[in-house]
Amino acid sequence: AAGVIQSPRHLIKEKRETATLKCYPIPRHDTVYWYQQGPGQDPQFLISFYEKMQSDKGSIPDRFSAQQFSDYHSELNMSSLELGDSALYFCASSSMSGGALSDTQYFGPGTRLTVL
Amino acid sequence: GENVEQHPSTLSVQEGDSAVIKCTYSDSASNYFPWYKQELGKRPQLIIDIRSNVGEKKDQRIAVTLNKTAKHFSLHITETQPEDSAVYFCAATPFGNEKLTFGTGTRLTIIP
């Protein structure tokens, strides 16, 4: 079965640079979530989108922005990168339209961002 | 907002024994409780979940119990195997299509 796709898988940036992470949800999934996971920590919710509209916002820095496009893929844009932004960034997707039993969140393989 | 506590942070068990991980949550509005298994550097993978209208759910060697009154839920793994070694996260949310609030994780090590 098709899974969530994320690109790139690894990204190395210098401080103050920008980065763009991409997420392609499972086909027919309409909701996308972004999570940040630091070393040895649990995933922290950043932001989510349903039908191309922002549905919820967590502890996302103002330097970060995200959107969901008409084909349901999503991009997380990160500017003025700081050393502390180094983490694994996961995208997850789910389907609201399938009812409560189909709303499970499935995670992509993640993008490992290293800021030097 | 929701706060999820998870214990223990590390757990070592002999192969073949059982492992139990416990979580408590704070928001009485939470109704969906998934458990994820994460191997080093890899994605969290859903292993089992439970909704508030069910008190227990089992899938082969894995079971989850939920006590809504006490706001706690537990993961039980029986007949543990070396491949069960990983970090396990519990999570809570009002509905599956809302943000997940994770516990701090349990590093489970199965000793051969």
Interface residues (C-beta under 8 A of the other chain):
Chain A: T31 Y33 Y35 Q41 D42 P43 Q44 F45 S48 Y50 D56 G58 L88 F90 S94 S95 M96 A100 D103 T104 Q105 Y106 F107 G108 P109 G110 R112
Chain B: Y32 P34 Y36 G41 K42 R43 P44 Q45 L46 D49 R51 F89 F95 G96 N97 E98 K99 L100 T101 F102 G103 T104 G105
